[in-house]
């Protein structure tokens, strides 16, 4: 009986590390962070100090034109006109690009659903993004440039009208959070956690 007990104890000593290794392999992907921006009605980080983590990211934006036509008539897409000299720095020290204040107010997302800069003849041409939205899904940029960048195997491009707004993004390391755009059909909003700024982006698929 004593020999059986010793044999069983020895078996446990060797089995536990193997079980632990199996569990580690099973959960090798890091868990989805529990922090990040909220829905698009909110706002990103405080300024002038940029956010240092996604807990300060904004909520999803709300449609500021609820009575507007969310499906404007089909028109041929024309090149985006040069950006007017609009000042996005709503307060001293705030960035002069579209951004979110105090996690509540999206500065610059107010041109409505008929803005020709974001009209698409074929919305969702590459399908819908299904990876996850809002502050609980923080994505690490993995290379590229504004016209074609990627994270986690998904490819994107920045709207031509917004390229000037992301000149300081780090395309191989910044964290970003994706929001559905409540105004512009076929577009998403990419929020840069480090900077507290955002741009319109088009999903290109995998």
C-alpha positions as CSV (number, residue, x, y, z in Angstrom):
1,X,0.0,0.0,0.0
2,X,2.9,2.3,0.9
3,X,4.5,1.6,-2.6
4,X,1.2,2.5,-4.3
5,X,1.1,5.9,-2.4
6,X,4.7,6.7,-3.4
7,X,4.0,5.8,-7.0
8,X,0.9,8.0,-7.1
9,X,2.8,10.9,-5.5
10,X,5.5,10.5,-8.1
11,X,3.0,10.5,-10.9
12,X,1.5,13.8,-9.7
13,X,4.9,15.5,-9.5
14,X,5.5,14.8,-13.2
15,X,1.9,15.4,-14.4
16,X,1.4,18.9,-12.9
17,X,4.1,20.7,-15.0
18,X,2.7,19.0,-18.2
19,X,-0.8,20.1,-17.3
20,X,0.4,23.7,-16.6
21,X,2.3,23.8,-19.9
22,X,-0.9,22.6,-21.7
23,X,-2.9,25.4,-20.1
24,X,-0.2,28.0,-21.1
25,X,-0.4,26.8,-24.7
26,X,-4.1,26.9,-24.7
27,X,-4.2,30.5,-23.5
28,X,-1.1,31.7,-25.4
29,X,-3.0,34.6,-26.8
30,X,-3.1,37.5,-24.4
31,X,-6.6,38.3,-23.0
32,X,-8.4,41.3,-24.5
33,X,-7.6,44.3,-22.3
34,X,-10.4,45.5,-20.0
35,X,-9.5,49.1,-20.6
36,X,-9.7,51.4,-23.5
37,X,-12.1,54.0,-25.1
38,X,-15.8,53.9,-24.8
39,X,-18.4,54.3,-27.5
40,X,-18.2,57.2,-29.9
41,X,-20.1,59.8,-28.0
42,X,-17.3,60.1,-25.7
43,X,-13.9,61.5,-25.8
44,X,-10.3,60.5,-25.7
45,X,-7.6,61.6,-23.5
46,X,-7.0,64.8,-21.7
47,X,-4.9,67.4,-23.4
48,X,-2.3,68.8,-23.6
49,X,-0.8,65.7,-22.0
50,X,-1.4,62.8,-24.3
51,X,-3.0,59.6,-22.9
52,X,-0.6,57.0,-21.7
53,X,-3.0,54.1,-21.8
54,X,-6.3,53.2,-23.4
55,X,-8.3,53.6,-20.2
56,X,-8.4,57.3,-21.1
57,X,-9.8,56.6,-24.6
58,X,-13.2,57.9,-25.7
59,X,-16.6,56.4,-25.8
60,X,-18.1,55.8,-29.2
61,X,-19.2,58.9,-31.1
62,X,-22.9,59.7,-31.4
63,X,-24.4,60.9,-34.6
64,X,-24.6,64.7,-34.1
65,X,-27.1,64.9,-36.9
66,X,-29.8,62.3,-36.0
67,X,-32.3,63.7,-38.4
68,X,-29.8,63.8,-41.3
69,X,-29.9,61.4,-44.2
70,X,-27.4,58.6,-43.3
71,X,-27.6,57.3,-46.9
72,X,-26.8,60.2,-49.2
73,X,-27.7,59.8,-52.8
74,X,-25.0,58.0,-54.9
75,X,-22.6,60.4,-56.4
76,X,-19.3,59.8,-58.2
77,X,-16.5,60.1,-55.7
78,X,-14.3,63.0,-56.4
79,X,-10.8,63.7,-55.0
80,X,-11.0,65.3,-51.6
81,X,-10.7,69.0,-51.7
82,X,-7.7,70.5,-49.9
83,X,-8.5,70.9,-46.2
84,X,-9.7,74.4,-45.3
85,X,-7.7,76.2,-42.7
86,X,-9.9,75.0,-39.9
87,X,-8.5,75.2,-36.4
88,X,-9.2,72.0,-34.4
89,X,-7.4,73.3,-31.3
90,X,-10.6,74.1,-29.4
91,X,-8.7,75.2,-26.3
92,X,-5.1,76.4,-25.7
93,X,-2.7,73.4,-25.8
94,X,-5.1,71.1,-27.6
95,X,-3.9,69.5,-30.9
96,X,-4.9,71.2,-34.2
97,X,-6.2,67.9,-35.6
98,X,-9.5,65.9,-34.9
99,X,-9.2,64.7,-31.3
100,X,-11.3,63.8,-28.2
101,X,-11.5,65.9,-25.1
102,X,-11.9,64.5,-21.6
103,X,-13.2,61.2,-22.9
104,X,-16.5,62.9,-23.8
105,X,-16.4,65.2,-26.8
106,X,-15.1,64.3,-30.3
107,X,-13.7,67.5,-31.7
108,X,-13.9,67.8,-35.5
109,X,-16.6,65.1,-36.2
110,X,-19.3,67.5,-37.0
111,X,-19.6,67.8,-40.8
112,X,-22.6,65.5,-41.1
113,X,-23.4,62.5,-43.3
114,X,-23.3,64.6,-46.6
115,X,-19.6,65.4,-46.3
116,X,-18.2,64.6,-49.7
117,X,-14.8,63.8,-48.3
118,X,-16.3,60.6,-46.9
119,X,-18.7,59.6,-49.7
120,X,-18.2,56.1,-51.0
121,X,-19.8,54.7,-54.2
122,X,-19.5,51.2,-52.8
123,X,-19.6,51.2,-49.0
124,X,-18.4,47.9,-47.4
125,X,-16.7,46.9,-50.6
126,X,-14.3,44.7,-48.6
127,X,-16.9,43.6,-46.0
128,X,-17.5,44.7,-42.5
129,X,-14.8,44.7,-39.8
130,X,-15.8,42.2,-37.1
131,X,-12.7,42.2,-34.8
132,X,-14.2,44.3,-32.1
133,X,-15.0,47.9,-31.3
134,X,-14.4,50.3,-28.5
135,X,-12.1,50.6,-25.5
136,X,-12.1,46.9,-24.7
137,X,-10.3,46.1,-28.0
138,X,-6.9,47.8,-28.3
139,X,-5.0,46.9,-31.5
140,X,-1.2,47.3,-32.0
141,X,-0.3,48.8,-35.4
142,X,2.1,46.4,-37.2
143,X,3.4,48.3,-40.1
144,X,2.5,50.1,-43.3
145,X,1.6,53.7,-44.0
146,X,-1.6,55.8,-44.2
147,X,-2.6,54.4,-47.6
148,X,-2.3,50.8,-46.3
149,X,-1.5,49.8,-42.8
150,X,-2.3,46.7,-40.7
151,X,-2.8,45.1,-37.3
152,X,-3.7,41.5,-36.4
153,X,-3.9,40.5,-40.0
154,X,-6.5,43.2,-41.0
155,X,-5.6,45.9,-43.5
156,X,-6.9,49.5,-43.6
157,X,-6.3,52.8,-45.3
158,X,-6.8,56.4,-44.0
159,X,-9.3,58.6,-45.8
160,X,-7.4,60.9,-48.2
161,X,-8.9,64.0,-46.5
162,X,-7.4,62.8,-43.2
163,X,-3.9,61.9,-44.1
164,X,-2.5,65.2,-42.9
165,X,-4.0,64.4,-39.4
166,X,-1.9,61.3,-38.8
167,X,1.6,62.5,-39.8
168,X,2.8,61.8,-36.3
169,X,1.4,58.2,-36.0
170,X,3.9,55.4,-35.5
171,X,2.6,52.8,-37.9
172,X,4.6,49.9,-36.5
173,X,3.9,50.4,-32.8
174,X,1.0,52.8,-31.8
175,X,-2.0,51.3,-30.1
176,X,-5.3,52.1,-31.8
177,X,-9.0,51.5,-31.1
178,X,-11.6,51.2,-33.9
179,X,-15.1,52.7,-33.7
180,X,-18.0,52.5,-36.1
181,X,-18.6,55.9,-37.7
182,X,-22.2,56.9,-37.0
183,X,-22.3,59.5,-39.8
184,X,-20.4,58.3,-42.8
185,X,-21.5,55.0,-44.3
186,X,-18.6,52.6,-45.0
187,X,-16.1,54.3,-42.8
188,X,-14.7,53.6,-39.3
189,X,-12.8,55.8,-36.9
190,X,-9.3,54.9,-35.7
191,X,-8.4,56.4,-32.4
192,X,-4.7,56.7,-31.5
193,X,-4.3,55.9,-27.8
194,X,-0.9,57.6,-27.5
195,X,-1.9,60.9,-29.1
196,X,-5.7,61.1,-28.3
197,X,-6.4,61.9,-32.0
198,X,-8.4,60.0,-34.6
199,X,-8.9,59.7,-38.4
200,X,-11.5,58.1,-40.7
201,X,-10.3,54.7,-42.0
202,X,-11.5,52.3,-44.6
203,X,-11.5,48.5,-43.9
204,X,-9.6,46.7,-46.7
205,X,-10.1,43.1,-45.5
206,X,-7.5,40.4,-44.5
